[in-house]
Amino acid sequence: MAIFQFEESTKIGTVFSVDTSTLIVKVEELEKLRKLQVNHLIAIKSSKAGQHLIGIINRITRKVSDDENAVSDDLGLTNFLLTENILKVNLIGTLIDKHGQKENVFKRTLDTVPEIEANCFPIDGENITKFMRTISSKENYDIPLSLGKYSIDENADAYLDGDKLFQRHAVIVGSTGSGKSWCVAKLVEQIAKLPMANSILFDIHGEYSGEDFKSDGIQHLRVANPSDLGKTGNLQNSVLMLPYWLLTYEEMLAMLLDRSDSNAPNQAMLFSKIVFEEKLAYLDSIGDTEFKDSITIDSPIPYKIENVLTKLKALDEERVPGARAGSDKAGPFNGKLTRFVQRLEAKSQDKRLGFLFQISNDELDIEWMNSLCNSLMQGSKHNDQKSGVKIIDFSEVPSDVLPLVIGLVARIVFTVQQWTVNDKRHPICLLCDEAHLYIPERTSQDSASELGLKNFERIAKEGRKYGVSLTVISQRPAEVNRTVLSQCNNFISLRLSNAEDQSVIKRLLPDNLSGLTDVLPILDIGEALVVGDSSLLPTRILIDEPTIKPQSATIDFWKEWSNEEAEQDIPSAVIGLRKQSK
């Protein structure tokens, strides 16, 4: 049975003009005009029987009375229209009463355009509830994806298409205090319920790693801090070491090489040669017969950085026989590697970078990488912790290497997926919290952050083919890389107060929906505008409160300052600062 049974008396007006997907609707009665609001839905009778075109009100204009001056602002309308009560409407799809065996099917296509003088009706009251339930079809999922309720009808659950949300990358943005962390928490909560979920959340500030953010299906990992160095079994204890031998040749040089140094070419050449020799020597030491003939400088094969350092020092100090008997002279690389050796030595001894350089025998085992990838990439059913959502706490990673380190993890996930045979490839999503810190719009050339950024750009462009999805989460979309954002087809935007951030979202939306962004600065806390392939209808959603809580609550300054019983523990914080661990 058709959900819309409009009576003639409920008609609000008729179509006056049509311009592709934009309509001008003439409203005869002022009283009916007053009841309408921007972003509300209307139904337009189609020229095809059993169909209604659905549109969103973009602008409402009341006619200029005889004793008023004409509006001077350019409304994009003719002067004639200023003498009429009119609506500007953006068409968003078609509701079909019967489509094959299905009834009341909403399609985001326009098979027809409305005829001039076609009747228009408001979608309100019972009709809005029926319509929202229709578009919120749960499809065939046992566990559908729902973030909350529709703002215009709180009786209808707002379901999203989970396949399309992750297949085509997503963006979650919102200013500080808008409810962005709650939205992410609600999404993670939904993912964790699935029996073979597979997702990694990059937790930059530790807000998703607290005691309140624990549930079945969620595993917490953290990057090793100075207190974990020298220990064995770190990975089994959910502590991640990310050894230097996982880095590519370019990534290592980005950390160590000063390209302004006149000896930089020699330093890069010798480093490459010695590292490759050390990888071959390692394979010889374990009696390998599988990899030796096919590895490259970038192959993730363990080697000892101490041996590389020793050989570079020897070349830097080398003396060779001179022209006269019994004399010697500086070798070909004598003194040319000094600065490079110093930088390598300093990095390898820096406890802040201990998770990279100060590794144990565990991480020097060639089988260790298998364990690492299993921890990061196995779905719930196969994971030792039976957890499909892996939250990695990067809060103690130095900011200068953060882009490189996160880019390293993303690259490992992508390349492993790339080399997995098609029928064994299980999709995985990377949830990139505070993305503007490591997927920036602007970065310095040849820096470590540039290489980290390239990994994410590649995933954004090619990830879909290999089952790797990105969900970009940021409070400053204007500072997030445009290449990555351009590949995202789903947008969940909470309140954005900054005009520059608003314009970024506006540019990413189709032209006929760009007007929706006008509501971004006035959204309520926990209210989001959802646009994209995952939602049949561009709409506002009230995010449900998650059962697991991130540590992102806004501090009540005045309340705390007024509390005589408030406590502080600065000595413990100082101890943590000195130890570089919480």
C-alpha positions, 0 to 999 in steps of 0.5 A, a space after each residue: 500500500 502506498 504510504 502517501 495518500 495526499 488530499 487536495 486540501 493539503 496541497 501547499 502549491 504548484 511547480 512554477 519552474 524547473 531547472 534540472 534538479 531545482 524547482 520553484 514552487 508557487 505557494 498561494 496561501 501565506 498561512 501554508 507558507 508560514 508552516 514550512 521550514 528550510 530543509 523540510 521535505 515535500 512531495 511533488 506529483 510525478 508525471 508517472 503514475 504511482 510515483 512522487 518526486 521528493 525534494 528538500 526546501 532550500 529557500 523560502 521567499 515571501 512576496 513583497 507587499 505593496 507598501 514594502 520596497 523590493 528586496 535589494 539582495 540578489 536571491 537568484 530569482 527574477 523580480 517577478 518572483 518577488 511578487 509571489 510566495 515561493 519555495 526553492 526546492 532541491 530534488 533528491 529522489 523518487 518514491 515509487 509505490 510499487 517496484 517489482 515485488 517491493 512496495 514503497 521504494 525510494 531511489 536516489 535517481 530522477 526518472 522524470 522531472 515534474 510538470 509545470 503546475 504539478 501539485 506539491 505536498 508537505 511531508 509531515 505528521 504521519 507521512 514523515 514517520 512512514 517515509 523515514 521508516 521506508 528509507 531506513 530499511 534494514 536491508 538484509 543485515 542481522 545487525 544493521 548500522 544505526 547511529 541514532 534517530 532522525 531530527 525531523 522524526 525522532 520515532 524513526 531510527 536512522 539506519 545507514 548502509 554499512 557496505 556503502 559507508 566503508 566501501 567508499 570512504 567516510 568523513 566525520 567532522 565537527 568542532 570541539 564539543 560538538 559530539 564528534 567523539 560520541 559519534 565515533 564511539 557509537 560507530 565503534 560500538 556498532 562495528 564491535 558487535 559484528 562476528 567478523 569485524 575488522 577495524 583499527 582506530 588510531 587513537 592520538 590522544 588516548 581518549 578511546 583507551 580509558 577504562 570506560 571504553 571497553 567492551 566485547 569485540 574491542 582490543 586495546 593496543 599501545 605503542 611501547 614507551 620507555 618502560 617497555 624497552 628491553 622486555 620480551 613478550 610485548 606483543 602478547 601483552 598488547 604493547 606494539 614495537 614497530 622496529 626500524 626494519 619495517 621502514 622502507 629505505 625512503 622512510 629511514 632516510 627521511 629520519 636520518 639524512 640531511 639532504 642539504 649536506 654535500 655528502 648526502 648522496 654518498 651517505 644514502 648510497 652506503 647506507 642502502 648498500 650496507 642495509 641490504 648486505 645485513 638483510 642478506 646476512 640475516 637470511 644466511 644466519 637463519 638458513 633461509 632458502 626462500 627469500 634471499 634471491 628475491 628481496 629488495 632494500 624495502 623488503 621487511 627483513 630483520 637486521 641489526 642496526 648496530 652492525 650497520 652503525 659499526 660498518 659506517 663508522 669504519 668507513 668514516 674512519 678508514 685509512 688506506 695505504 698512501 703512495 709512499 711505502 709505510 704511509 697512509 691516507 684518508 679512505 674514499 669516505 673518510 669524514 664524509 659519513 660523520 654527521 650521518 653516523 651521529 644522527 643514526 647513533 642519536 636516534 638509536 639511543 633516543 628512548 623516545 624512539 625506543 619502540 623503533 630502534 631498541 628492540 628485543 630478540 622477539 622483534 628480530 625474529 622473521 616470524 614476528 611480523 606474522 604475529 604483528 599482522 595477525 594482531 592488527 588485521 585478523 577479524 573478531 572470530 580469528 583474533 586471539 582476543 576475539 576482538 575485531 576493533 583494535 584501538 592503538 594508543 599513539 598518545 605517547 609517540 613523539 609528535 615529530 615522528 607521529 605521521 611517519 609511524 601512523 603511516 607505517 602502520 597504514 602501509 603495512 595494512 594496505 600492502 598485506 591486503 594487496 598481497 593477499 589472494 582475492 578469495 582470502 582478503 577480509 576487508 578492514 577499515 582504518 578510523 583516523 582520529 585527529 586526521 589533520 595531524 598526520 594527513 595534513 593539507 600542507 607538509 614539507 617536501 621529503 620529510 617523514 610526514 610527506 611519506 606518511 601522507 603518501 601512504 594515506 593518499 594511496 589508500 584513499 585512491 586504491 584501497 577500495 580494490 583491496 578491501 581497505 577503507 578510510 574513515 577520516 575524523 577531524 575537527 579541522 577539515 580545512 587542514 586535512 589533505 584535499 586529495 584524501 577528502 576528495 575520495 570520500 563519498 560519505 560525510 557525517 558532519 557535526 557542528 562546524 563553526 569555522 567558515 573555512 571548515 564549512 566551505 570545505 564540506 560544501 565543496 565536496 557535496 553535489 551542487 544541488 545539496 550544497 545549501 544543506 551546509 548552511 545548517 552546520 553552524 547551528 547544529 545541536 550537540 550530538 546532531 549530525 548532517 549525514 550526506 552520501 552513498 550510505 544514506 538514501 536521504 541527506 538528513 540530520 541525525 540525533 546521535 544516540 548516546 554510546 554505552 562506551 564513553 570516550 575520555 573527551 568530556 568538556 571540563 567545567 572550568 567555572 564549576 571546578 574553580 568553585 569546588 573547594 574539594 577539587 583535587 590535584 596530583 601534579 607530582 604524579 604528572 611530573 613523574 610521568 613526564 620524566 618517565 615518558 609514560 603514564 
